[in-house]
Amino acid sequence: GNDSISALKGADRVRKRPGVIFGSDGLEGCEHAVFEILSNAIDEAREGHGDTITITRYEDKSIEVEDFGRGCPVDWNEKEQKFNWELVFCELYAGGKYNNLEGDNYEYSLGLNGLGTCATQYASEYFDALIHRDGFEYSLHFEKGENIGGLQKAPWSGKKTGSRFRWKPDLDVFTDINIPVEFFLDVLKRQAVVNAGVTFRFRNQVNGKFETTDFQYQDGIVDYVRELSGENALTTPVFWQTERRGRDRADKPDYKVKLSVSFCFSNTVNIIEHYHNSSWLEHGGSPEKAMRSAFVSAIDAYLRQQGKYQKAESKITWNDIQDCLVFVSNNFSTQTSYENQTKKAINNKFVQEAMTDFLKSQMEVYFIENPFDAGKIAEQVLINKRSREQAERARRDLDRHVDGLRAGQAGVPQQREEGQLRHSGLKHAAKGTGGEGKPHGQGAAQHGFGAAESRRQKAVQVAREQWTAGRAVDEQGRDVQIPAGGQGPPGPKALGCVLLLQRRHAQKVGGQTFTQFSLPPEESGGFFYIKRIGCGYHA
């Protein structure tokens, strides 16, 4: 009836539906709550208020974030006729970052929706706030979303200002609150990368003592790209930056975008990361689309201008560039359209358009001013392209051969193939002889498996023709040698690896010989495929 409809109120809006705010009621959601509090500290530091942010992981699984900014406003708000602490800690969608187009507060804000601090407080077993601001020390205490004791205010004569929040995630809200050390290290390193000059300090309590790790990149993403690419990069890292103004739609207001990228090319490393308003965009979105479009267009144009393509050769693809690119973008905008509260992708149309145009024009200038590097880039991209195409041709040839094997064995009984072959013929084939030191064919034939041996020899011939040398592993992760230059057929395990690598990994390794490549043990399920198509081997 009409009385069956009800609405969640107060803390229950978060405590009973944490996945709506944090993306999950598990450990991932608990981790996201940490990032929500950290985001506010980052916003302060980016505006020039404080250069150090400290995050502490306590043994009781509580967390503390301290910044040295201006201090969170908590006193009386005449406009709203409420205390600011009520708005910040007890009201969803309340905050000081909604008027950033007017430029009177935060120009580029990571904490955006006015959800993080309140939602984290609601989802905590307890939440304590200590704030130094305007010559006063303010303190607040919450338990399970409810304030205990109101706002405590006392004179403060110290010079330090800032906010310190300590809370313990509630197991009544999250299924797991044991956030691993690795999460903190990863997040703080990433934030140091995109907030140049800010020190991120991690303190981990172990047996009552604190282990401290600092992260700082003085030159931000440029230092990070140098670190990622190492000493043997094809080109030296470059840094480009610009600001643009535009809108996502004709009837929408203009907003500002600040674009920063750093990249280099390498034939040993390929890493791509995007950040927006300091948030790592794990799924990319607009900047990922812009980067792909701009790089393919610019490099393809250069190859055509320089006559690098062979006659009737197909155009390069993004994969050919990605395999040799180390790229980090660090963008900011006064209006940001995240896909959801977890902020792992953005879909701003203007950000994509501005970044595409910026990268295309900068690449054109770069190729003119750096002809030697341009040549190296072109050569490596073409190597990647032609290796990929060669691998695809090899895979198609193998597919046709496998289809022939499958058709040829259609009349072989399943029991004979998977039972008798396994326990008789393979026992000798695995040793490389047919028993009594006889060749493969003779040993298998003596056990009545001439047809299976014939199929095996055909498959071995494919392996010889397609690969000259390499390295693979069996299902236990042990090395299996693939002989070079036709010096005898590979053993059964090696043959399985060769066929599997051709089908699954040829594109990844560029169709080249597998001189330094090992198949991960978890891929061993592919050996069953070799057995099923009738090569006569089992995993």
Backbone torsions as a table, in degrees:
resi	resn	phi	psi	omega
1	GLY	NA	-169.6	-178.5
2	ASN	-62.3	-28.5	-177.6
3	ASP	-79.1	-2.3	-177.5
4	SER	-79.5	-13.0	-179.6
5	ILE	-89.3	129.4	178.8
6	SER	-140.3	161.0	-179.2
7	ALA	-123.6	139.2	174.5
8	LEU	-73.2	140.9	-177.4
9	LYS	-127.5	154.3	174.9
10	GLY	56.9	-137.2	-176.2
11	ALA	-64.0	-25.9	-178.8
12	ASP	-61.8	-22.6	178.7
13	ARG	-62.3	-26.9	177.8
14	VAL	-104.3	-43.9	-172.7
15	ARG	-64.3	-32.5	-178.8
16	LYS	-95.0	-12.6	177.9
17	ARG	-139.4	59.0	-177.1
18	PRO	-64.1	-28.5	-178.6
19	GLY	-62.5	-27.2	180.0
20	VAL	-65.6	-38.9	-178.1
21	ILE	-89.1	-47.0	-171.3
22	PHE	-98.7	-2.5	179.0
23	GLY	84.9	-10.1	-177.8
24	SER	-170.5	152.6	172.1
25	ASP	-100.3	10.4	178.4
26	GLY	-100.8	-157.3	-177.0
27	LEU	-61.9	-37.1	-179.4
28	GLU	-61.5	-40.2	177.4
29	GLY	-66.4	-38.7	178.0
30	CYS	-63.2	-39.3	177.8
31	GLU	-66.8	-38.7	-179.7
32	HIS	-64.9	-33.2	176.8
33	ALA	-60.5	-38.3	177.0
34	VAL	-61.2	-43.8	-178.0
35	PHE	-65.9	-31.0	178.7
36	GLU	-63.0	-43.5	179.2
37	ILE	-70.0	-42.2	178.8
38	LEU	-59.7	-35.1	-177.3
39	SER	-58.8	-40.3	-179.3
40	ASN	-65.7	-38.4	176.9
41	ALA	-65.3	-38.5	179.5
42	ILE	-65.0	-41.6	179.0
43	ASP	-58.8	-41.3	178.2
44	GLU	-63.3	-46.8	-177.6
45	ALA	-64.4	-38.2	-178.7
46	ARG	-66.1	-29.6	177.8
47	GLU	-81.9	4.5	176.4
48	GLY	92.7	12.3	-179.5
49	HIS	-105.6	90.6	-179.0
50	GLY	94.4	145.7	-179.9
51	ASP	-124.0	10.9	179.0
52	THR	-138.7	135.6	175.4
53	ILE	-127.4	128.2	-177.0
54	THR	-115.1	131.0	176.6
55	ILE	-124.9	131.3	-174.2
56	THR	-120.8	132.8	175.4
57	ARG	-107.0	114.0	-178.1
58	TYR	-92.1	158.6	-178.0
59	GLU	-65.7	-25.4	179.6
60	ASP	-83.2	10.5	178.7
61	LYS	74.9	11.7	171.9
62	SER	-83.6	161.4	-175.4
63	ILE	-131.7	146.7	177.6
64	GLU	-134.1	135.0	175.7
65	VAL	-123.0	126.8	179.9
66	GLU	-128.1	130.3	173.2
67	ASP	-122.1	169.7	-179.1
68	PHE	-121.4	43.0	179.1
69	GLY	-86.9	-147.4	-175.9
70	ARG	-82.6	-12.3	-176.8
71	GLY	92.0	134.8	-178.8
72	CYS	-65.9	129.9	177.3
73	PRO	-65.0	128.0	-178.9
74	VAL	-132.6	-8.4	-174.7
75	ASP	-82.4	-169.4	-172.0
76	TRP	-65.6	135.9	178.2
77	ASN	-111.7	105.4	-175.0
78	GLU	-63.7	-37.9	-178.5
79	LYS	-63.9	-44.9	-177.9
80	GLU	-89.2	-9.4	-177.7
81	GLN	55.9	40.6	177.3
82	LYS	-147.2	162.5	170.0
83	PHE	-73.7	143.0	178.7
84	ASN	-62.7	-30.5	179.3
85	TRP	-64.3	-31.8	176.5
86	GLU	-66.5	-39.2	179.1
87	LEU	-69.1	-43.9	-175.3
88	VAL	-71.6	-44.4	-171.1
89	PHE	-99.9	-13.7	-173.6
90	CYS	-128.9	0.5	-179.4
91	GLU	-123.3	119.0	172.4
92	LEU	-70.4	146.3	-179.4
93	TYR	61.9	39.3	170.9
94	ALA	-124.9	136.3	-179.6
95	GLY	178.6	179.8	-176.8
96	GLY	-105.6	24.2	-171.7
97	LYS	-124.9	21.1	-179.8
98	TYR	-90.0	-18.5	-177.0
99	ASN	-108.7	35.4	-175.6
100	ASN	-70.7	-12.8	173.5
101	LEU	-69.3	-24.7	-179.3
102	GLU	-84.1	-12.7	172.9
103	GLY	73.4	18.7	-177.1
104	ASP	-100.1	3.9	179.9
105	ASN	-141.8	-103.5	178.4
106	TYR	-98.5	123.7	178.0
107	GLU	-75.2	-50.9	178.6
108	TYR	-119.4	113.8	-171.7
109	SER	-118.2	133.7	172.6
110	LEU	-83.4	-49.3	171.5
111	GLY	-71.2	115.7	-166.0
112	LEU	-120.6	-44.6	-165.8
113	ASN	-94.1	-0.5	-178.1
114	GLY	70.0	25.8	-177.1
115	LEU	-105.6	-38.2	-164.0
116	GLY	-56.9	-55.3	-174.9
117	THR	-65.8	-45.4	179.7
118	CYS	-63.6	-47.4	-177.6
119	ALA	-63.6	-40.0	179.0
120	THR	-65.8	-40.9	176.7
121	GLN	-60.7	-45.4	179.5
122	TYR	-61.4	-32.9	-174.0
123	ALA	-91.9	12.4	-173.8
124	SER	-107.4	148.5	171.7
125	GLU	-65.7	-42.7	169.1
126	TYR	-147.8	157.2	-179.8
127	PHE	-145.8	121.4	179.9
128	ASP	-116.6	136.3	177.7
129	ALA	-123.4	131.3	175.4
130	LEU	-126.9	120.9	-171.3
131	ILE	-130.2	134.2	174.8
132	HIS	-114.0	117.4	-174.9
133	ARG	-161.9	141.2	173.7
134	ASP	55.4	33.2	178.2
135	GLY	78.0	15.1	178.6
136	PHE	-130.6	155.8	170.7
137	GLU	-109.3	121.6	-179.7
138	TYR	-110.5	141.9	176.4
139	SER	-138.3	145.8	179.7
140	LEU	-139.7	147.7	178.3
141	HIS	-135.1	131.2	179.1
142	PHE	-126.6	147.0	173.9
143	GLU	-133.3	120.3	179.6
144	LYS	49.9	40.8	174.8
145	GLY	90.1	-1.4	-178.0
146	GLU	-113.9	134.6	178.1
147	ASN	-73.7	137.8	178.1
148	ILE	-118.3	114.2	172.9
149	GLY	91.0	-2.1	177.8
150	GLY	70.1	-165.8	-178.3
151	LEU	-86.7	126.9	176.0
152	GLN	-101.2	128.8	-174.5
153	LYS	-132.4	130.3	-179.8
154	ALA	-144.0	150.8	178.2
155	PRO	-59.1	146.0	-179.9
156	TRP	-132.6	121.6	-177.7
157	SER	-101.8	-2.9	-178.9
158	GLY	-72.7	160.5	-179.9
159	LYS	-82.4	-24.2	-175.3
160	LYS	-70.8	137.6	169.7
161	THR	-122.7	165.0	178.3
162	GLY	140.0	-175.0	-176.8
163	SER	-128.5	142.7	174.6
164	ARG	-132.0	119.6	179.7
165	PHE	-117.4	129.9	174.6
166	ARG	-128.1	131.4	-179.2
167	TRP	-148.2	159.5	174.9
168	LYS	-121.2	116.8	178.9
169	PRO	-56.4	143.4	-173.1
170	ASP	-93.0	126.0	177.1
171	LEU	-69.2	-13.3	172.5
172	ASP	-75.4	-14.3	-178.7
173	VAL	-107.3	-47.3	-178.6
174	PHE	-106.4	146.3	179.1
175	THR	-76.8	-20.0	-179.2
176	ASP	-148.9	130.4	-179.8
177	ILE	-122.0	8.9	-177.9
178	ASN	-87.4	78.7	-176.9
179	ILE	-71.2	124.9	-176.4
180	PRO	-72.3	156.7	178.8
181	VAL	-58.1	-37.9	-176.1
182	GLU	-59.1	-33.3	178.4
183	PHE	-61.9	-48.2	-178.8
184	PHE	-62.9	-43.5	-179.2
185	LEU	-62.2	-43.0	-179.0
186	ASP	-65.9	-48.0	-177.7
187	VAL	-63.6	-45.2	-176.4
188	LEU	-69.2	-34.8	176.2
189	LYS	-64.4	-44.8	179.8
190	ARG	-61.6	-40.3	-179.9
191	GLN	-69.4	-33.0	175.2
192	ALA	-65.2	-36.1	179.5
193	VAL	-61.5	-44.4	-171.7
194	VAL	-96.8	1.0	174.9
195	ASN	-125.5	77.8	-172.4
196	ALA	-54.6	132.2	174.7
197	GLY	85.7	-10.5	179.2
198	VAL	-88.9	133.1	178.1
199	THR	-91.2	126.6	175.2
200	PHE	-108.7	115.0	-174.3
201	ARG	-107.9	125.1	178.2
202	PHE	-109.9	126.7	177.3
203	ARG	-116.8	123.1	-179.4
204	ASN	-116.7	120.7	-178.0
205	GLN	-83.1	123.1	178.8
206	VAL	-133.5	118.0	-179.1
207	ASN	53.1	41.2	175.9
208	GLY	83.5	-8.5	179.8
209	LYS	-111.2	157.7	-175.7
210	PHE	-108.3	127.4	172.6
211	GLU	-98.2	127.8	-171.8
212	THR	-114.7	135.6	176.1
213	THR	-131.9	129.2	179.3
214	ASP	-107.7	143.7	174.6
215	PHE	-126.8	129.6	174.7
216	GLN	-155.8	131.3	174.1
217	TYR	-119.9	104.9	-174.1
218	GLN	-61.7	-38.6	178.8
219	ASP	-104.3	18.5	172.1
220	GLY	60.4	-128.9	-171.4
221	ILE	-67.7	-23.4	177.6
222	VAL	-66.0	-47.0	176.7
223	ASP	-60.1	-38.0	-178.2
224	TYR	-66.9	-43.1	178.7
225	VAL	-64.6	-39.0	176.1
226	ARG	-60.5	-41.9	-180.0
227	GLU	-64.2	-43.1	-177.9
228	LEU	-67.9	-41.5	-173.1
229	SER	-81.2	-21.7	179.4
230	GLY	74.3	-163.0	-173.2
231	GLU	-89.0	-13.5	-172.3
232	ASN	-110.4	31.5	179.4
233	ALA	-68.3	152.4	178.1
234	LEU	-67.6	-37.3	-179.6
235	THR	-131.8	158.9	177.2
236	THR	-79.9	147.7	-179.5
237	PRO	-61.3	141.7	175.0
238	VAL	-116.9	159.1	178.3
239	PHE	-133.0	124.8	178.5
240	TRP	-125.1	143.4	-178.6
241	GLN	-148.7	144.7	177.0
242	THR	-158.2	166.4	173.0
243	GLU	-125.1	140.3	179.2
244	ARG	-134.0	161.0	175.0
245	ARG	-132.7	135.7	-180.0
246	GLY	-173.0	-166.2	-177.2
247	ARG	-142.3	156.1	-179.6
248	ASP	-79.5	-25.1	-178.3
249	ARG	-151.9	153.5	-173.4
250	ALA	-57.8	-33.6	-177.1
251	ASP	-92.8	8.8	178.5
252	LYS	-101.7	156.0	178.9
253	PRO	-73.8	156.3	174.4
254	ASP	-68.0	152.9	171.7
255	TYR	-145.1	161.8	-177.0
256	LYS	-93.0	144.5	176.2
257	VAL	-130.5	131.4	174.6
258	LYS	-112.7	117.1	-175.9
259	LEU	-107.8	130.4	176.6
260	SER	-137.4	130.3	176.9
261	VAL	-137.0	150.2	170.9
262	SER	-139.4	138.6	-178.5
263	PHE	-158.3	164.8	169.3
264	CYS	-154.2	171.9	178.0
265	PHE	-111.1	146.3	-176.8
266	SER	-149.4	145.9	174.6
267	ASN	-99.9	12.2	177.6
268	THR	-125.0	-19.8	-175.0
269	VAL	-133.3	139.0	170.0
270	ASN	-139.6	115.4	-177.8
271	ILE	-141.0	134.9	177.4
272	ILE	-133.2	127.6	179.5
273	GLU	-138.8	140.1	177.6
274	HIS	-122.7	139.4	176.7
275	TYR	-130.1	142.8	176.3
276	HIS	-136.6	124.2	-173.7
277	ASN	49.0	39.0	178.2
278	SER	78.1	-5.3	-179.7
279	SER	-88.4	128.0	178.2
280	TRP	-69.8	120.9	179.7
281	LEU	-89.7	86.4	-177.2
282	GLU	-57.8	-33.9	-178.9
283	HIS	-105.6	6.5	170.7
284	GLY	73.6	-94.6	-175.4
285	GLY	87.9	-131.5	-173.3
286	SER	-55.7	-48.3	-179.2
287	PRO	-66.1	-32.6	177.8
288	GLU	-64.8	-44.6	179.0
289	LYS	-64.4	-40.5	-179.9
290	ALA	-63.7	-46.2	-178.6
291	MET	-60.6	-47.0	-178.7
292	ARG	-60.5	-48.7	-178.4
293	SER	-61.8	-45.7	-175.5
294	ALA	-67.4	-45.1	-176.4
295	PHE	-68.9	-42.3	178.4
296	VAL	-63.1	-44.6	-179.2
297	SER	-63.6	-47.0	-175.7
298	ALA	-68.6	-44.4	-177.8
299	ILE	-71.6	-38.9	176.7
300	ASP	-61.2	-43.0	178.9
301	ALA	-61.7	-41.5	179.1
302	TYR	-63.8	-43.8	179.9
303	LEU	-60.9	-39.1	179.3
304	ARG	-69.8	-42.5	-179.9
305	GLN	-62.4	-36.4	-177.1
306	GLN	-90.4	0.8	179.7
307	GLY	64.7	34.7	-176.8
308	LYS	-80.3	-24.8	179.5
309	TYR	-72.7	144.2	171.5
310	GLN	-77.5	165.6	-178.7
311	LYS	-59.1	128.0	178.2
312	ALA	64.6	17.2	179.7
313	GLU	-75.7	142.8	-178.5
314	SER	-73.4	162.1	-178.0
315	LYS	-72.9	151.8	175.3
316	ILE	-65.4	158.8	175.9
317	THR	-118.2	171.7	179.0
318	TRP	-61.0	-38.2	-178.7
319	ASN	-58.9	-34.0	-179.7
320	ASP	-66.7	-32.2	177.7
321	ILE	-82.0	-43.8	-176.4
322	GLN	-56.7	-35.3	-176.4
323	ASP	-64.1	-14.2	-178.2
324	CYS	-131.6	22.0	-174.3
325	LEU	-114.9	133.3	169.5
326	VAL	-113.8	113.6	-169.9
327	PHE	-139.7	131.3	176.2
328	VAL	-132.8	125.7	174.4
329	SER	-110.9	144.8	-178.6
330	ASN	-139.1	91.8	-171.9
331	ASN	-111.0	156.6	177.6
332	PHE	-136.8	148.4	175.1
333	SER	-147.8	150.4	179.6
334	THR	-78.7	-17.2	172.0
335	GLN	-129.2	125.6	-177.1
336	THR	-130.1	130.3	177.6
337	SER	-107.2	92.1	175.6
338	TYR	-78.0	152.0	178.4
339	GLU	-65.3	-33.3	176.1
340	ASN	-162.7	-176.3	-175.0
341	GLN	-64.1	-22.8	-179.1
342	THR	-76.0	-11.1	167.9
343	LYS	58.7	43.9	-179.4
344	LYS	-98.7	-3.3	176.1
345	ALA	-160.3	151.2	174.8
346	ILE	-122.0	157.0	179.8
347	ASN	-130.4	30.2	177.0
348	ASN	-64.9	120.8	-179.7
349	LYS	-65.9	-42.4	-177.6
350	PHE	-67.8	-36.9	176.9
351	VAL	-58.7	-44.3	179.1
352	GLN	-63.5	-45.7	-178.9
353	GLU	-64.9	-44.9	-178.5
354	ALA	-64.9	-41.9	-177.9
355	MET	-70.0	-39.3	177.9
356	THR	-60.3	-49.8	-179.5
357	ASP	-62.2	-42.5	-179.0
358	PHE	-63.1	-47.7	-177.7
359	LEU	-66.2	-40.8	179.4
360	LYS	-59.9	-49.8	-177.8
361	SER	-65.4	-39.3	179.7
362	GLN	-67.9	-37.0	178.8
363	MET	-64.9	-38.8	178.5
364	GLU	-60.7	-45.5	178.9
365	VAL	-66.0	-41.3	-178.6
366	TYR	-60.0	-43.7	-178.7
367	PHE	-65.9	-34.0	178.8
368	ILE	-71.6	-43.7	-175.4
369	GLU	-80.5	-18.0	-177.5
370	ASN	-129.7	66.9	-175.1
371	PRO	-61.8	-35.4	-179.4
372	PHE	-65.9	-47.7	178.1
373	ASP	-64.7	-38.4	178.5
374	ALA	-59.1	-41.3	178.2
375	GLY	-63.6	-41.6	178.7
376	LYS	-65.0	-39.9	178.4
377	ILE	-62.6	-47.7	-178.9
378	ALA	-59.4	-44.2	-178.8
379	GLU	-62.4	-44.8	-178.0
380	GLN	-67.7	-40.0	179.1
381	VAL	-64.3	-40.0	178.6
382	LEU	-68.4	-36.3	174.9
383	ILE	-60.6	-45.6	178.9
384	ASN	-60.8	-44.0	-178.0
385	LYS	-62.7	-50.1	-175.7
386	ARG	-69.7	-33.9	175.1
387	SER	-65.5	-41.6	177.7
388	ARG	-60.8	-44.5	-178.8
389	GLU	-65.8	-38.0	177.2
390	GLN	-63.5	-42.0	179.1
391	ALA	-65.4	-38.4	178.9
392	GLU	-65.1	-39.1	177.0
393	ARG	-64.5	-42.3	178.6
394	ALA	-62.7	-38.8	179.9
395	ARG	-66.1	-40.9	178.4
396	ARG	-64.2	-41.7	177.1
397	ASP	-60.8	-42.3	180.0
398	LEU	-65.8	-40.0	177.5
399	ASP	-57.6	-43.8	179.0
400	ARG	-63.9	-39.9	179.6
401	HIS	-66.5	-42.2	178.5
402	VAL	-61.7	-41.2	178.0
403	ASP	-60.0	-38.7	177.7
404	GLY	-65.3	-42.0	177.5
405	LEU	-61.5	-41.9	-178.4
406	ARG	-64.4	-40.8	179.6
407	ALA	-68.3	-36.6	-177.7
408	GLY	-70.2	-22.2	-177.0
409	GLN	-103.1	11.0	-174.4
410	ALA	-56.2	-30.8	-177.0
411	GLY	-91.7	0.5	-178.7
412	VAL	-79.2	123.5	-179.0
413	PRO	-59.4	141.6	-179.2
414	GLN	-58.6	-40.9	-176.9
415	GLN	-64.7	-40.3	-179.9
416	ARG	-63.8	-41.2	-176.3
417	GLU	-70.0	-46.6	-172.9
418	GLU	-93.7	-15.2	-178.9
419	GLY	-103.5	-68.5	-176.0
420	GLN	-64.1	-41.9	-179.8
421	LEU	-59.5	-42.4	-175.4
422	ARG	-62.6	-44.5	-170.9
423	HIS	-92.1	-13.9	-178.3
424	SER	-114.9	-71.8	-175.1
425	GLY	-58.8	-40.5	-175.7
426	LEU	-70.3	-28.6	-178.1
427	LYS	-57.9	-35.1	179.9
428	HIS	-90.5	-38.4	-178.4
429	ALA	-60.7	-35.0	-177.8
430	ALA	-64.6	-24.6	178.4
431	LYS	-88.3	-4.2	-179.9
432	GLY	86.5	4.1	178.5
433	THR	-136.7	170.7	177.7
434	GLY	-100.9	30.8	-178.4
435	GLY	86.1	142.6	-179.5
436	GLU	57.3	27.1	177.7
437	GLY	74.4	11.6	-177.9
438	LYS	-81.2	156.8	179.1
439	PRO	-61.3	164.2	-178.9
440	HIS	-51.5	-53.3	-172.8
441	GLY	-59.2	-43.9	-177.9
442	GLN	-64.7	-45.0	-177.9
443	GLY	-62.3	-44.8	-179.0
444	ALA	-66.3	-40.0	-178.4
445	ALA	-62.9	-39.7	-179.9
446	GLN	-62.4	-23.4	177.5
447	HIS	-96.9	10.0	174.4
448	GLY	82.5	26.7	-176.3
449	PHE	-122.9	42.0	-179.3
450	GLY	-59.9	-41.1	-178.3
451	ALA	-65.6	-43.5	179.8
452	ALA	-64.4	-38.8	-179.7
453	GLU	-66.2	-36.4	178.3
454	SER	-63.3	-42.6	177.7
455	ARG	-64.2	-39.3	179.0
456	ARG	-61.7	-43.8	-178.7
457	GLN	-63.5	-35.9	177.2
458	LYS	-64.8	-42.5	179.7
459	ALA	-65.6	-37.9	177.1
460	VAL	-62.1	-39.6	-179.8
461	GLN	-62.7	-38.9	176.2
462	VAL	-60.2	-44.6	-179.3
463	ALA	-61.8	-40.8	179.5
464	ARG	-63.7	-41.3	-176.1
465	GLU	-70.7	-35.0	-173.1
466	GLN	-87.6	-31.5	-174.2
467	TRP	-129.1	135.4	-179.6
468	THR	-92.6	-35.0	-178.5
469	ALA	-163.4	161.1	177.4
470	GLY	169.1	-170.4	-179.1
471	ARG	-142.6	138.8	177.2
472	ALA	-141.3	178.6	177.4
473	VAL	-131.9	157.0	175.7
474	ASP	-88.7	-172.9	-172.9
475	GLU	-70.4	-13.5	174.2
476	GLN	-91.5	1.0	179.9
477	GLY	86.2	9.5	-179.7
478	ARG	-86.0	145.2	-179.8
479	ASP	-64.5	139.6	173.7
480	VAL	-127.9	125.7	-175.9
481	GLN	-83.3	139.3	173.0
482	ILE	-109.1	110.2	-173.4
483	PRO	-57.7	150.3	-179.1
484	ALA	-95.4	149.1	169.1
485	GLY	60.3	31.3	176.0
486	GLY	71.9	27.4	-179.5
487	GLN	-84.2	63.8	-179.5
488	GLY	88.3	152.6	-177.3
489	PRO	-72.5	150.1	174.7
490	PRO	-68.3	155.0	176.8
491	GLY	-67.7	173.7	-175.0
492	PRO	-60.5	-41.8	-179.9
493	LYS	-66.5	-43.3	-179.7
494	ALA	-62.6	-40.0	178.5
495	LEU	-61.5	-42.9	177.6
496	GLY	-58.5	-42.8	-180.0
497	CYS	-64.4	-43.0	-177.9
498	VAL	-60.0	-50.1	-178.3
499	LEU	-63.1	-42.0	-178.9
500	LEU	-65.6	-42.3	-179.7
501	LEU	-64.6	-38.8	178.6
502	GLN	-62.0	-39.8	-175.2
503	ARG	-78.7	-37.3	-170.8
504	ARG	-106.7	-28.1	-168.1
505	HIS	-124.6	5.9	-177.1
506	ALA	-61.1	-42.7	-178.3
507	GLN	-66.8	-38.7	-177.6
508	LYS	-61.5	-39.3	-176.4
509	VAL	-96.7	8.4	173.0
510	GLY	75.4	17.5	176.2
511	GLY	71.3	10.5	-179.7
512	GLN	-90.4	170.0	179.3
513	THR	-66.1	148.5	-172.2
514	PHE	-88.3	58.9	-175.8
515	THR	-68.2	-28.0	-178.9
516	GLN	-130.4	29.1	-173.3
517	PHE	-113.9	133.0	175.9
518	SER	-122.6	137.1	177.5
519	LEU	-78.3	126.8	-179.9
520	PRO	-59.8	140.3	-179.3
521	PRO	-56.5	-31.7	-177.6
522	GLU	-67.8	-12.2	177.4
523	GLU	-86.4	5.5	-172.7
524	SER	-63.7	-15.8	176.6
525	GLY	-57.8	-23.6	179.2
526	GLY	-64.9	-22.1	179.5
527	PHE	-66.2	-29.9	176.4
528	PHE	-61.4	-34.3	177.6
529	TYR	-61.8	-40.8	179.0
530	ILE	-60.9	-42.6	178.9
531	LYS	-63.7	-43.3	-172.2
532	ARG	-66.0	-33.2	-178.4
533	ILE	-81.0	-2.0	170.0
534	GLY	94.2	23.1	176.1
535	CYS	-72.6	-12.0	176.4
536	GLY	92.1	18.3	-179.0
537	TYR	-131.0	149.3	178.2
538	HIS	-122.6	160.7	-179.1
539	ALA	-95.1	NA	NA
